[in-house]
Amino acid sequence: MTMEAIRCRDFVERVTEYMEEAQPPEGRAAMEAHLAECEACTRYLAQMGQTVAWVGRLPLPKVEVAAREALARRLRGR
Ligand SMILES: [Zn+2]
């Protein structure tokens, strides 16, 4: 079995696809092979995962609060 070896730069470029599971199986296998031997990219992936989980949860309430405050300001102004 021949597998395309990837470097850190490739990993970083494809990390979003990897997390969205938008890759063909051989692409995933290459990513996982790289992860197995590269601590920096393992950390990078963990960090990206945290960021995505964080970004997915937090901004919406923030936007809601901002919208509510803007509405309250507008109502007070009348
Ligand atoms: Zn790497």
N, CA, C, O and the ligand as a Tripos MOL2 file, in Angstrom:
@<TRIPOS>MOLECULE
protein
  313   311    79     0     0
PROTEIN
NO_CHARGES

@<TRIPOS>ATOM
      1 N           0.8430   -1.1980    0.0000 N.3       1 MET1
      2 CA          0.0000    0.0000    0.0000 C.3       1 MET1
      3 C           0.8740    1.2430    0.0000 C.2       1 MET1
      4 O           1.7000    1.4410    0.8910 O.2       1 MET1
      5 N           0.6830    2.0580   -0.9940 N.am      2 THR2
      6 CA          1.4370    3.3110   -1.0320 C.3       2 THR2
      7 C           0.5500    4.4220   -0.4980 C.2       2 THR2
      8 O          -0.6230    4.5480   -0.8480 O.2       2 THR2
      9 N           1.1430    5.1980    0.3380 N.am      3 MET3
     10 CA          0.3760    6.2920    0.8940 C.3       3 MET3
     11 C           1.1390    7.5810    0.6980 C.2       3 MET3
     12 O           2.3460    7.6590    0.9300 O.2       3 MET3
     13 N           0.4190    8.5730    0.2740 N.am      4 GLU4
     14 CA          0.9980    9.9010    0.0830 C.3       4 GLU4
     15 C           1.4300   10.4390    1.4490 C.2       4 GLU4
     16 O           0.6150   10.5580    2.3640 O.2       4 GLU4
     17 N           2.7090   10.7600    1.5740 N.am      5 ALA5
     18 CA          3.1700   11.3520    2.8320 C.3       5 ALA5
     19 C           2.9060   12.8450    2.7840 C.2       5 ALA5
     20 O           3.1590   13.4970    1.7710 O.2       5 ALA5
     21 N           2.4040   13.3760    3.8660 N.am      6 ILE6
     22 CA          2.1320   14.8100    3.8840 C.3       6 ILE6
     23 C           2.9960   15.5010    4.9190 C.2       6 ILE6
     24 O           3.4850   14.8810    5.8640 O.2       6 ILE6
     25 N           3.1690   16.7690    4.7250 N.am      7 ARG7
     26 CA          3.9670   17.5710    5.6450 C.3       7 ARG7
     27 C           3.0440   18.4760    6.4540 C.2       7 ARG7
     28 O           1.8470   18.5750    6.1830 O.2       7 ARG7
     29 N           3.6230   19.1250    7.4420 N.am      8 CYS8
     30 CA          2.8490   19.9910    8.3310 C.3       8 CYS8
     31 C           2.0320   21.0260    7.5550 C.2       8 CYS8
     32 O           0.8790   21.3040    7.8830 O.2       8 CYS8
     33 N           2.6560   21.5850    6.5260 N.am      9 ARG9
     34 CA          1.9650   22.6080    5.7460 C.3       9 ARG9
     35 C           0.7030   22.0220    5.1090 C.2       9 ARG9
     36 O          -0.3550   22.6520    5.1080 O.2       9 ARG9
     37 N           0.8310   20.8070    4.5670 N.am     10 ASP10
     38 CA         -0.3290   20.1520    3.9590 C.3      10 ASP10
     39 C          -1.3900   19.8790    5.0130 C.2      10 ASP10
     40 O          -2.5880   20.0460    4.7840 O.2      10 ASP10
     41 N          -0.9110   19.4560    6.1660 N.am     11 PHE11
     42 CA         -1.8420   19.1340    7.2360 C.3      11 PHE11
     43 C          -2.6670   20.3630    7.6160 C.2      11 PHE11
     44 O          -3.8910   20.3000    7.7290 O.2      11 PHE11
     45 N          -1.9680   21.4780    7.8090 N.am     12 VAL12
     46 CA         -2.6390   22.7160    8.2000 C.3      12 VAL12
     47 C          -3.6350   23.1500    7.1320 C.2      12 VAL12
     48 O          -4.7260   23.6260    7.4430 O.2      12 VAL12
     49 N          -3.2440   22.9770    5.8560 N.am     13 GLU13
     50 CA         -4.1380   23.3550    4.7700 C.3      13 GLU13
     51 C          -5.4080   22.5140    4.7560 C.2      13 GLU13
     52 O          -6.4720   22.9880    4.3580 O.2      13 GLU13
     53 N          -5.2900   21.2740    5.1890 N.am     14 ARG14
     54 CA         -6.4340   20.3670    5.0540 C.3      14 ARG14
     55 C          -7.1520   20.1250    6.3680 C.2      14 ARG14
     56 O          -8.0800   19.3190    6.4270 O.2      14 ARG14
     57 N          -6.7360   20.8090    7.4160 N.am     15 VAL15
     58 CA         -7.2650   20.4660    8.7380 C.3      15 VAL15
     59 C          -8.7700   20.7000    8.8250 C.2      15 VAL15
     60 O          -9.4700   19.9670    9.5250 O.2      15 VAL15
     61 N          -9.2720   21.7080    8.1260 N.am     16 THR16
     62 CA        -10.7100   21.9650    8.1520 C.3      16 THR16
     63 C         -11.4810   20.8150    7.5080 C.2      16 THR16
     64 O         -12.4820   20.3390    8.0440 O.2      16 THR16
     65 N         -10.9860   20.3770    6.3330 N.am     17 GLU17
     66 CA        -11.6030   19.2380    5.6490 C.3      17 GLU17
     67 C         -11.5770   18.0100    6.5460 C.2      17 GLU17
     68 O         -12.5370   17.2420    6.6120 O.2      17 GLU17
     69 N         -10.4540   17.8460    7.2360 N.am     18 TYR18
     70 CA        -10.2950   16.6950    8.1060 C.3      18 TYR18
     71 C         -11.3560   16.7280    9.2020 C.2      18 TYR18
     72 O         -11.9810   15.7100    9.4970 O.2      18 TYR18
     73 N         -11.5520   17.8760    9.7910 N.am     19 MET19
     74 CA        -12.4950   17.9840   10.8950 C.3      19 MET19
     75 C         -13.9370   17.8590   10.4070 C.2      19 MET19
     76 O         -14.8070   17.3740   11.1300 O.2      19 MET19
     77 N         -14.1780   18.3030    9.1710 N.am     20 GLU20
     78 CA        -15.5350   18.1880    8.6290 C.3      20 GLU20
     79 C         -15.7560   16.8250    8.0050 C.2      20 GLU20
     80 O         -16.8430   16.5370    7.5040 O.2      20 GLU20
     81 N         -14.7370   15.9870    8.0310 N.am     21 GLU21
     82 CA        -14.7800   14.6550    7.4420 C.3      21 GLU21
     83 C         -15.1750   14.7330    5.9690 C.2      21 GLU21
     84 O         -15.9330   13.9090    5.4580 O.2      21 GLU21
     85 N         -14.6300   15.7580    5.3060 N.am     22 ALA22
     86 CA        -14.9410   16.0020    3.9060 C.3      22 ALA22
     87 C         -13.8700   15.4080    2.9890 C.2      22 ALA22
     88 O         -13.8020   15.7490    1.8080 O.2      22 ALA22
     89 N         -13.0530   14.5380    3.5220 N.am     23 GLN23
     90 CA        -11.9440   14.0090    2.7430 C.3      23 GLN23
     91 C         -12.1880   12.5810    2.2920 C.2      23 GLN23
     92 O         -12.8990   11.8250    2.9540 O.2      23 GLN23
     93 N         -11.5990   12.2140    1.1660 N.am     24 PRO24
     94 CA        -11.6240   10.8040    0.7880 C.3      24 PRO24
     95 C         -10.8270    9.9990    1.8010 C.2      24 PRO24
     96 O          -9.9210   10.5350    2.4400 O.2      24 PRO24
     97 N         -11.1510    8.7080    1.9600 N.am     25 PRO25
     98 CA        -10.4920    7.8890    2.9850 C.3      25 PRO25
     99 C          -8.9710    7.9190    2.8910 C.2      25 PRO25
    100 O          -8.3040    7.9200    3.9260 O.2      25 PRO25
    101 N          -8.3960    7.9440    1.6850 N.am     26 GLU26
    102 CA         -6.9380    7.9260    1.6020 C.3      26 GLU26
    103 C          -6.3450    9.2530    2.0740 C.2      26 GLU26
    104 O          -5.2300    9.2870    2.5960 O.2      26 GLU26
    105 N          -7.0820   10.3350    1.8920 N.am     27 GLY27
    106 CA         -6.6370   11.6230    2.4160 C.3      27 GLY27
    107 C          -6.6300   11.6030    3.9370 C.2      27 GLY27
    108 O          -5.6810   12.0700    4.5670 O.2      27 GLY27
    109 N          -7.6710   11.0700    4.5110 N.am     28 ARG28
    110 CA         -7.7650   10.9280    5.9760 C.3      28 ARG28
    111 C          -6.6520   10.0640    6.5150 C.2      28 ARG28
    112 O          -6.0370   10.3840    7.5320 O.2      28 ARG28
    113 N          -6.3930    8.9580    5.8240 N.am     29 ALA29
    114 CA         -5.3440    8.0420    6.2830 C.3      29 ALA29
    115 C          -3.9950    8.7510    6.2990 C.2      29 ALA29
    116 O          -3.2000    8.5550    7.2180 O.2      29 ALA29
    117 N          -3.7360    9.5720    5.2890 N.am     30 ALA30
    118 CA         -2.4740   10.3100    5.2360 C.3      30 ALA30
    119 C          -2.3990   11.3180    6.3820 C.2      30 ALA30
    120 O          -1.3490   11.4980    6.9980 O.2      30 ALA30
    121 N          -3.5170   11.9660    6.6550 N.am     31 MET31
    122 CA         -3.5610   12.9130    7.7660 C.3      31 MET31
    123 C          -3.2850   12.1930    9.0860 C.2      31 MET31
    124 O          -2.5200   12.6680    9.9250 O.2      31 MET31
    125 N          -3.9290   11.0350    9.2470 N.am     32 GLU32
    126 CA         -3.7690   10.3050   10.5020 C.3      32 GLU32
    127 C          -2.3530    9.7660   10.6570 C.2      32 GLU32
    128 O          -1.8160    9.7220   11.7630 O.2      32 GLU32
    129 N          -1.7500    9.3530    9.5380 N.am     33 ALA33
    130 CA         -0.3620    8.8910    9.5860 C.3      33 ALA33
    131 C           0.5440   10.0390   10.0150 C.2      33 ALA33
    132 O           1.4790    9.8510   10.7940 O.2      33 ALA33
    133 N           0.2550   11.2260    9.4980 N.am     34 HIS34
    134 CA          1.0580   12.3770    9.8830 C.3      34 HIS34
    135 C           0.8500   12.7110   11.3660 C.2      34 HIS34
    136 O           1.8060   12.9950   12.0870 O.2      34 HIS34
    137 N          -0.3870   12.6720   11.7990 N.am     35 LEU35
    138 CA         -0.6900   12.9370   13.2150 C.3      35 LEU35
    139 C           0.0730   11.9990   14.1360 C.2      35 LEU35
    140 O           0.5640   12.4000   15.1920 O.2      35 LEU35
    141 N           0.1640   10.7330   13.7110 N.am     36 ALA36
    142 CA          0.7990    9.7230   14.5470 C.3      36 ALA36
    143 C           2.2600   10.0620   14.8250 C.2      36 ALA36
    144 O           2.8110    9.6680   15.8530 O.2      36 ALA36
    145 N           2.8900   10.8040   13.8900 N.am     37 GLU37
    146 CA          4.3150   11.0780   14.1030 C.3      37 GLU37
    147 C           4.6300   12.5510   14.2880 C.2      37 GLU37
    148 O           5.7980   12.9290   14.3750 O.2      37 GLU37
    149 N           3.6150   13.3760   14.3500 N.am     38 CYS38
    150 CA          3.8820   14.8070   14.4940 C.3      38 CYS38
    151 C           3.0940   15.3880   15.6590 C.2      38 CYS38
    152 O           1.8710   15.5230   15.6060 O.2      38 CYS38
    153 N           3.8230   15.7260   16.7040 N.am     39 GLU39
    154 CA          3.1820   16.2350   17.9100 C.3      39 GLU39
    155 C           2.6090   17.6310   17.6770 C.2      39 GLU39
    156 O           1.5520   17.9740   18.2080 O.2      39 GLU39
    157 N           3.3170   18.4340   16.8770 N.am     40 ALA40
    158 CA          2.8730   19.8050   16.6350 C.3      40 ALA40
    159 C           1.4970   19.8160   15.9770 C.2      40 ALA40
    160 O           0.6300   20.6050   16.3540 O.2      40 ALA40
    161 N           1.2970   18.9350   14.9910 N.am     41 CYS41
    162 CA          0.0140   18.9150   14.2940 C.3      41 CYS41
    163 C          -1.0740   18.2990   15.1560 C.2      41 CYS41
    164 O          -2.2430   18.6580   15.0210 O.2      41 CYS41
    165 N          -0.7090   17.3750   16.0440 N.am     42 THR42
    166 CA         -1.6790   16.8220   16.9840 C.3      42 THR42
    167 C          -2.2100   17.9360   17.8760 C.2      42 THR42
    168 O          -3.4120   18.0520   18.1160 O.2      42 THR42
    169 N          -1.2670   18.7570   18.3620 N.am     43 ARG43
    170 CA         -1.6670   19.8920   19.1890 C.3      43 ARG43
    171 C          -2.5160   20.8770   18.4000 C.2      43 ARG43
    172 O          -3.5170   21.3950   18.8940 O.2      43 ARG43
    173 N          -2.0920   21.1290   17.1510 N.am     44 TYR44
    174 CA         -2.8060   22.0640   16.2880 C.3      44 TYR44
    175 C          -4.2450   21.5990   16.0750 C.2      44 TYR44
    176 O          -5.1810   22.3940   16.1490 O.2      44 TYR44
    177 N          -4.4080   20.3160   15.8150 N.am     45 LEU45
    178 CA         -5.7410   19.7640   15.5880 C.3      45 LEU45
    179 C          -6.6000   19.8970   16.8390 C.2      45 LEU45
    180 O          -7.7760   20.2490   16.7550 O.2      45 LEU45
    181 N          -6.0090   19.6160   18.0010 N.am     46 ALA46
    182 CA         -6.7520   19.7280   19.2590 C.3      46 ALA46
    183 C          -7.1920   21.1650   19.4790 C.2      46 ALA46
    184 O          -8.3080   21.4290   19.9270 O.2      46 ALA46
    185 N          -6.2930   22.0900   19.1560 N.am     47 GLN47
    186 CA         -6.5880   23.5090   19.3110 C.3      47 GLN47
    187 C          -7.7180   23.9380   18.3850 C.2      47 GLN47
    188 O          -8.6400   24.6470   18.7880 O.2      47 GLN47
    189 N          -7.6250   23.4890   17.1260 N.am     48 MET48
    190 CA         -8.6690   23.8030   16.1550 C.3      48 MET48
    191 C         -10.0050   23.2440   16.6140 C.2      48 MET48
    192 O         -11.0380   23.9020   16.4840 O.2      48 MET48
    193 N          -9.9830   22.0340   17.1490 N.am     49 GLY49
    194 CA        -11.2030   21.4100   17.6300 C.3      49 GLY49
    195 C         -11.8410   22.2310   18.7340 C.2      49 GLY49
    196 O         -13.0570   22.4200   18.7670 O.2      49 GLY49
    197 N         -10.9970   22.7190   19.6430 N.am     50 GLN50
    198 CA        -11.5060   23.5490   20.7340 C.3      50 GLN50
    199 C         -12.0670   24.8520   20.2080 C.2      50 GLN50
    200 O         -13.1200   25.3120   20.6490 O.2      50 GLN50
    201 N         -11.3520   25.4470   19.2560 N.am     51 THR51
    202 CA        -11.8070   26.7150   18.6910 C.3      51 THR51
    203 C         -13.1630   26.5530   18.0350 C.2      51 THR51
    204 O         -14.0570   27.3770   18.2250 O.2      51 THR51
    205 N         -13.3130   25.4850   17.2600 N.am     52 VAL52
    206 CA        -14.5690   25.2570   16.5520 C.3      52 VAL52
    207 C         -15.7030   25.0370   17.5440 C.2      52 VAL52
    208 O         -16.7940   25.5770   17.3630 O.2      52 VAL52
    209 N         -15.4570   24.2460   18.5950 N.am     53 ALA53
    210 CA        -16.4840   23.9840   19.5900 C.3      53 ALA53
    211 C         -16.8770   25.2900   20.2820 C.2      53 ALA53
    212 O         -18.0490   25.5300   20.5700 O.2      53 ALA53
    213 N         -15.8880   26.1120   20.5380 N.am     54 TRP54
    214 CA        -16.0680   27.3710   21.2160 C.3      54 TRP54
    215 C         -16.8280   28.3410   20.3410 C.2      54 TRP54
    216 O         -17.8100   28.9470   20.7710 O.2      54 TRP54
    217 N         -16.3640   28.4850   19.1020 N.am     55 VAL55
    218 CA        -16.9820   29.4140   18.1620 C.3      55 VAL55
    219 C         -18.4030   28.9820   17.8570 C.2      55 VAL55
    220 O         -19.2850   29.8200   17.6680 O.2      55 VAL55
    221 N         -18.6290   27.6680   17.8090 N.am     56 GLY56
    222 CA        -19.9610   27.1640   17.5130 C.3      56 GLY56
    223 C         -20.9520   27.4660   18.6210 C.2      56 GLY56
    224 O         -22.1500   27.5960   18.3690 O.2      56 GLY56
    225 N         -20.4640   27.5780   19.8390 N.am     57 ARG57
    226 CA        -21.3760   27.7510   20.9670 C.3      57 ARG57
    227 C         -21.5660   29.2160   21.3450 C.2      57 ARG57
    228 O         -22.6820   29.6470   21.6340 O.2      57 ARG57
    229 N         -20.4570   29.9920   21.3440 N.am     58 LEU58
    230 CA        -20.5280   31.3090   21.9620 C.3      58 LEU58
    231 C         -21.1270   32.4550   21.1510 C.2      58 LEU58
    232 O         -21.9260   33.2190   21.6930 O.2      58 LEU58
    233 N         -20.7750   32.6030   19.8750 N.am     59 PRO59
    234 CA        -21.1580   33.8530   19.2120 C.3      59 PRO59
    235 C         -22.6610   34.1040   19.1680 C.2      59 PRO59
    236 O         -23.0830   35.2580   19.2500 O.2      59 PRO59
    237 N         -23.4690   33.0810   19.0430 N.am     60 LEU60
    238 CA        -24.8920   33.3090   18.8510 C.3      60 LEU60
    239 C         -25.5150   34.0840   20.0070 C.2      60 LEU60
    240 O         -26.1550   35.1110   19.7770 O.2      60 LEU60
    241 N         -25.3450   33.6180   21.2470 N.am     61 PRO61
    242 CA        -25.8900   34.4010   22.3640 C.3      61 PRO61
    243 C         -25.3600   35.8250   22.3700 C.2      61 PRO61
    244 O         -26.0890   36.7670   22.6810 O.2      61 PRO61
    245 N         -24.0630   35.9820   22.0160 N.am     62 LYS62
    246 CA        -23.4680   37.3120   21.9910 C.3      62 LYS62
    247 C         -24.1920   38.1940   20.9890 C.2      62 LYS62
    248 O         -24.4980   39.3530   21.2700 O.2      62 LYS62
    249 N         -24.4620   37.6340   19.8170 N.am     63 VAL63
    250 CA        -25.1680   38.3850   18.7820 C.3      63 VAL63
    251 C         -26.5710   38.7240   19.2640 C.2      63 VAL63
    252 O         -27.0600   39.8320   19.0440 O.2      63 VAL63
    253 N         -27.2060   37.7820   19.9110 N.am     64 GLU64
    254 CA        -28.5470   38.0150   20.4420 C.3      64 GLU64
    255 C         -28.5570   39.1490   21.4460 C.2      64 GLU64
    256 O         -29.4200   40.0260   21.4030 O.2      64 GLU64
    257 N         -27.5830   39.1250   22.3540 N.am     65 VAL65
    258 CA        -27.4950   40.1710   23.3680 C.3      65 VAL65
    259 C         -27.2880   41.5230   22.7010 C.2      65 VAL65
    260 O         -27.9280   42.5060   23.0730 O.2      65 VAL65
    261 N         -26.4030   41.5750   21.7270 N.am     66 ALA66
    262 CA        -26.1300   42.8290   21.0270 C.3      66 ALA66
    263 C         -27.3840   43.3210   20.3200 C.2      66 ALA66
    264 O         -27.6790   44.5160   20.3380 O.2      66 ALA66
    265 N         -28.1140   42.4170   19.7030 N.am     67 ALA67
    266 CA        -29.3280   42.7940   18.9920 C.3      67 ALA67
    267 C         -30.3790   43.3020   19.9700 C.2      67 ALA67
    268 O         -31.0830   44.2730   19.6940 O.2      67 ALA67
    269 N         -30.4750   42.6350   21.1140 N.am     68 ARG68
    270 CA        -31.4610   43.0500   22.1150 C.3      68 ARG68
    271 C         -31.1140   44.4320   22.6690 C.2      68 ARG68
    272 O         -31.9890   45.2700   22.8860 O.2      68 ARG68
    273 N         -29.8070   44.6500   22.8920 N.am     69 GLU69
    274 CA        -29.3970   45.9550   23.4040 C.3      69 GLU69
    275 C         -29.6670   47.0600   22.4000 C.2      69 GLU69
    276 O         -30.0880   48.1590   22.7620 O.2      69 GLU69
    277 N         -29.4180   46.7540   21.1290 N.am     70 ALA70
    278 CA        -29.6610   47.7400   20.0820 C.3      70 ALA70
    279 C         -31.1480   48.0630   20.0090 C.2      70 ALA70
    280 O         -31.5320   49.2200   19.8430 O.2      70 ALA70
    281 N         -31.9620   47.0540   20.1310 N.am     71 LEU71
    282 CA        -33.4100   47.2420   20.1030 C.3      71 LEU71
    283 C         -33.8630   48.0720   21.2990 C.2      71 LEU71
    284 O         -34.6800   48.9830   21.1650 O.2      71 LEU71
    285 N         -33.3160   47.7420   22.4780 N.am     72 ALA72
    286 CA        -33.6800   48.4610   23.6980 C.3      72 ALA72
    287 C         -33.3060   49.9260   23.5700 C.2      72 ALA72
    288 O         -34.0580   50.8120   23.9790 O.2      72 ALA72
    289 N         -32.1130   50.1740   22.9870 N.am     73 ARG73
    290 CA        -31.6690   51.5670   22.7850 C.3      73 ARG73
    291 C         -32.6200   52.3040   21.8600 C.2      73 ARG73
    292 O         -32.9570   53.4650   22.0950 O.2      73 ARG73
    293 N         -33.0500   51.6210   20.8050 N.am     74 ARG74
    294 CA        -33.9190   52.2470   19.8280 C.3      74 ARG74
    295 C         -35.2780   52.5520   20.4620 C.2      74 ARG74
    296 O         -35.8810   53.5950   20.2080 O.2      74 ARG74
    297 N         -35.7430   51.6130   21.2950 N.am     75 LEU75
    298 CA        -37.0640   51.8150   21.9290 C.3      75 LEU75
    299 C         -37.0150   52.9730   22.9160 C.2      75 LEU75
    300 O         -37.9520   53.7630   23.0290 O.2      75 LEU75
    301 N         -35.8740   53.0500   23.6380 N.am     76 ARG76
    302 CA        -35.7330   54.1370   24.6030 C.3      76 ARG76
    303 C         -35.6750   55.4890   23.9180 C.2      76 ARG76
    304 O         -36.1190   56.4990   24.4640 O.2      76 ARG76
    305 N         -35.1210   55.4930   22.7140 N.am     77 GLY77
    306 CA        -34.9300   56.7410   21.9840 C.3      77 GLY77
    307 C         -36.2370   57.3440   21.5060 C.2      77 GLY77
    308 O         -36.2950   58.5320   21.1880 O.2      77 GLY77
    309 N         -37.2770   56.5440   21.4520 N.am     78 ARG78
    310 CA        -38.5480   57.0610   20.9300 C.3      78 ARG78
    311 C         -39.4180   57.7120   21.9720 C.2      78 ARG78
    312 O         -40.5100   58.1850   21.6570 O.2      78 ARG78
    313 ZN          3.0080   18.0900   11.3500 Zn       79 ZN79
@<TRIPOS>BOND
     1     1     2 1
     2     2     3 1
     3     3     4 2
     4     3     5 am
     5     5     6 1
     6     6     7 1
     7     7     8 2
     8     7     9 am
     9     9    10 1
    10    10    11 1
    11    11    12 2
    12    11    13 am
    13    13    14 1
    14    14    15 1
    15    15    16 2
    16    15    17 am
    17    17    18 1
    18    18    19 1
    19    19    20 2
    20    19    21 am
    21    21    22 1
    22    22    23 1
    23    23    24 2
    24    23    25 am
    25    25    26 1
    26    26    27 1
    27    27    28 2
    28    27    29 am
    29    29    30 1
    30    30    31 1
    31    31    32 2
    32    31    33 am
    33    33    34 1
    34    34    35 1
    35    35    36 2
    36    35    37 am
    37    37    38 1
    38    38    39 1
    39    39    40 2
    40    39    41 am
    41    41    42 1
    42    42    43 1
    43    43    44 2
    44    43    45 am
    45    45    46 1
    46    46    47 1
    47    47    48 2
    48    47    49 am
    49    49    50 1
    50    50    51 1
    51    51    52 2
    52    51    53 am
    53    53    54 1
    54    54    55 1
    55    55    56 2
    56    55    57 am
    57    57    58 1
    58    58    59 1
    59    59    60 2
    60    59    61 am
    61    61    62 1
    62    62    63 1
    63    63    64 2
    64    63    65 am
    65    65    66 1
    66    66    67 1
    67    67    68 2
    68    67    69 am
    69    69    70 1
    70    70    71 1
    71    71    72 2
    72    71    73 am
    73    73    74 1
    74    74    75 1
    75    75    76 2
    76    75    77 am
    77    77    78 1
    78    78    79 1
    79    79    80 2
    80    79    81 am
    81    81    82 1
    82    82    83 1
    83    83    84 2
    84    83    85 am
    85    85    86 1
    86    86    87 1
    87    87    88 2
    88    87    89 am
    89    89    90 1
    90    90    91 1
    91    91    92 2
    92    91    93 am
    93    93    94 1
    94    94    95 1
    95    95    96 2
    96    95    97 am
    97    97    98 1
    98    98    99 1
    99    99   100 2
   100    99   101 am
   101   101   102 1
   102   102   103 1
   103   103   104 2
   104   103   105 am
   105   105   106 1
   106   106   107 1
   107   107   108 2
   108   107   109 am
   109   109   110 1
   110   110   111 1
   111   111   112 2
   112   111   113 am
   113   113   114 1
   114   114   115 1
   115   115   116 2
   116   115   117 am
   117   117   118 1
   118   118   119 1
   119   119   120 2
   120   119   121 am
   121   121   122 1
   122   122   123 1
   123   123   124 2
   124   123   125 am
   125   125   126 1
   126   126   127 1
   127   127   128 2
   128   127   129 am
   129   129   130 1
   130   130   131 1
   131   131   132 2
   132   131   133 am
   133   133   134 1
   134   134   135 1
   135   135   136 2
   136   135   137 am
   137   137   138 1
   138   138   139 1
   139   139   140 2
   140   139   141 am
   141   141   142 1
   142   142   143 1
   143   143   144 2
   144   143   145 am
   145   145   146 1
   146   146   147 1
   147   147   148 2
   148   147   149 am
   149   149   150 1
   150   150   151 1
   151   151   152 2
   152   151   153 am
   153   153   154 1
   154   154   155 1
   155   155   156 2
   156   155   157 am
   157   157   158 1
   158   158   159 1
   159   159   160 2
   160   159   161 am
   161   161   162 1
   162   162   163 1
   163   163   164 2
   164   163   165 am
   165   165   166 1
   166   166   167 1
   167   167   168 2
   168   167   169 am
   169   169   170 1
   170   170   171 1
   171   171   172 2
   172   171   173 am
   173   173   174 1
   174   174   175 1
   175   175   176 2
   176   175   177 am
   177   177   178 1
   178   178   179 1
   179   179   180 2
   180   179   181 am
   181   181   182 1
   182   182   183 1
   183   183   184 2
   184   183   185 am
   185   185   186 1
   186   186   187 1
   187   187   188 2
   188   187   189 am
   189   189   190 1
   190   190   191 1
   191   191   192 2
   192   191   193 am
   193   193   194 1
   194   194   195 1
   195   195   196 2
   196   195   197 am
   197   197   198 1
   198   198   199 1
   199   199   200 2
   200   199   201 am
   201   201   202 1
   202   202   203 1
   203   203   204 2
   204   203   205 am
   205   205   206 1
   206   206   207 1
   207   207   208 2
   208   207   209 am
   209   209   210 1
   210   210   211 1
   211   211   212 2
   212   211   213 am
   213   213   214 1
   214   214   215 1
   215   215   216 2
   216   215   217 am
   217   217   218 1
   218   218   219 1
   219   219   220 2
   220   219   221 am
   221   221   222 1
   222   222   223 1
   223   223   224 2
   224   223   225 am
   225   225   226 1
   226   226   227 1
   227   227   228 2
   228   227   229 am
   229   229   230 1
   230   230   231 1
   231   231   232 2
   232   231   233 am
   233   233   234 1
   234   234   235 1
   235   235   236 2
   236   235   237 am
   237   237   238 1
   238   238   239 1
   239   239   240 2
   240   239   241 am
   241   241   242 1
   242   242   243 1
   243   243   244 2
   244   243   245 am
   245   245   246 1
   246   246   247 1
   247   247   248 2
   248   247   249 am
   249   249   250 1
   250   250   251 1
   251   251   252 2
   252   251   253 am
   253   253   254 1
   254   254   255 1
   255   255   256 2
   256   255   257 am
   257   257   258 1
   258   258   259 1
   259   259   260 2
   260   259   261 am
   261   261   262 1
   262   262   263 1
   263   263   264 2
   264   263   265 am
   265   265   266 1
   266   266   267 1
   267   267   268 2
   268   267   269 am
   269   269   270 1
   270   270   271 1
   271   271   272 2
   272   271   273 am
   273   273   274 1
   274   274   275 1
   275   275   276 2
   276   275   277 am
   277   277   278 1
   278   278   279 1
   279   279   280 2
   280   279   281 am
   281   281   282 1
   282   282   283 1
   283   283   284 2
   284   283   285 am
   285   285   286 1
   286   286   287 1
   287   287   288 2
   288   287   289 am
   289   289   290 1
   290   290   291 1
   291   291   292 2
   292   291   293 am
   293   293   294 1
   294   294   295 1
   295   295   296 2
   296   295   297 am
   297   297   298 1
   298   298   299 1
   299   299   300 2
   300   299   301 am
   301   301   302 1
   302   302   303 1
   303   303   304 2
   304   303   305 am
   305   305   306 1
   306   306   307 1
   307   307   308 2
   308   307   309 am
   309   309   310 1
   310   310   311 1
   311   311   312 2
@<TRIPOS>SUBSTRUCTURE
     1 MET1         2 RESIDUE 1 A MET
     2 THR2         6 RESIDUE 1 A THR
     3 MET3        10 RESIDUE 1 A MET
     4 GLU4        14 RESIDUE 1 A GLU
     5 ALA5        18 RESIDUE 1 A ALA
     6 ILE6        22 RESIDUE 1 A ILE
     7 ARG7        26 RESIDUE 1 A ARG
     8 CYS8        30 RESIDUE 1 A CYS
     9 ARG9        34 RESIDUE 1 A ARG
    10 ASP10       38 RESIDUE 1 A ASP
    11 PHE11       42 RESIDUE 1 A PHE
    12 VAL12       46 RESIDUE 1 A VAL
    13 GLU13       50 RESIDUE 1 A GLU
    14 ARG14       54 RESIDUE 1 A ARG
    15 VAL15       58 RESIDUE 1 A VAL
    16 THR16       62 RESIDUE 1 A THR
    17 GLU17       66 RESIDUE 1 A GLU
    18 TYR18       70 RESIDUE 1 A TYR
    19 MET19       74 RESIDUE 1 A MET
    20 GLU20       78 RESIDUE 1 A GLU
    21 GLU21       82 RESIDUE 1 A GLU
    22 ALA22       86 RESIDUE 1 A ALA
    23 GLN23       90 RESIDUE 1 A GLN
    24 PRO24       94 RESIDUE 1 A PRO
    25 PRO25       98 RESIDUE 1 A PRO
    26 GLU26      102 RESIDUE 1 A GLU
    27 GLY27      106 RESIDUE 1 A GLY
    28 ARG28      110 RESIDUE 1 A ARG
    29 ALA29      114 RESIDUE 1 A ALA
    30 ALA30      118 RESIDUE 1 A ALA
    31 MET31      122 RESIDUE 1 A MET
    32 GLU32      126 RESIDUE 1 A GLU
    33 ALA33      130 RESIDUE 1 A ALA
    34 HIS34      134 RESIDUE 1 A HIS
    35 LEU35      138 RESIDUE 1 A LEU
    36 ALA36      142 RESIDUE 1 A ALA
    37 GLU37      146 RESIDUE 1 A GLU
    38 CYS38      150 RESIDUE 1 A CYS
    39 GLU39      154 RESIDUE 1 A GLU
    40 ALA40      158 RESIDUE 1 A ALA
    41 CYS41      162 RESIDUE 1 A CYS
    42 THR42      166 RESIDUE 1 A THR
    43 ARG43      170 RESIDUE 1 A ARG
    44 TYR44      174 RESIDUE 1 A TYR
    45 LEU45      178 RESIDUE 1 A LEU
    46 ALA46      182 RESIDUE 1 A ALA
    47 GLN47      186 RESIDUE 1 A GLN
    48 MET48      190 RESIDUE 1 A MET
    49 GLY49      194 RESIDUE 1 A GLY
    50 GLN50      198 RESIDUE 1 A GLN
    51 THR51      202 RESIDUE 1 A THR
    52 VAL52      206 RESIDUE 1 A VAL
    53 ALA53      210 RESIDUE 1 A ALA
    54 TRP54      214 RESIDUE 1 A TRP
    55 VAL55      218 RESIDUE 1 A VAL
    56 GLY56      222 RESIDUE 1 A GLY
    57 ARG57      226 RESIDUE 1 A ARG
    58 LEU58      230 RESIDUE 1 A LEU
    59 PRO59      234 RESIDUE 1 A PRO
    60 LEU60      238 RESIDUE 1 A LEU
    61 PRO61      242 RESIDUE 1 A PRO
    62 LYS62      246 RESIDUE 1 A LYS
    63 VAL63      250 RESIDUE 1 A VAL
    64 GLU64      254 RESIDUE 1 A GLU
    65 VAL65      258 RESIDUE 1 A VAL
    66 ALA66      262 RESIDUE 1 A ALA
    67 ALA67      266 RESIDUE 1 A ALA
    68 ARG68      270 RESIDUE 1 A ARG
    69 GLU69      274 RESIDUE 1 A GLU
    70 ALA70      278 RESIDUE 1 A ALA
    71 LEU71      282 RESIDUE 1 A LEU
    72 ALA72      286 RESIDUE 1 A ALA
    73 ARG73      290 RESIDUE 1 A ARG
    74 ARG74      294 RESIDUE 1 A ARG
    75 LEU75      298 RESIDUE 1 A LEU
    76 ARG76      302 RESIDUE 1 A ARG
    77 GLY77      306 RESIDUE 1 A GLY
    78 ARG78      310 RESIDUE 1 A ARG
    79 ZN79       313 GROUP 0 **** ****
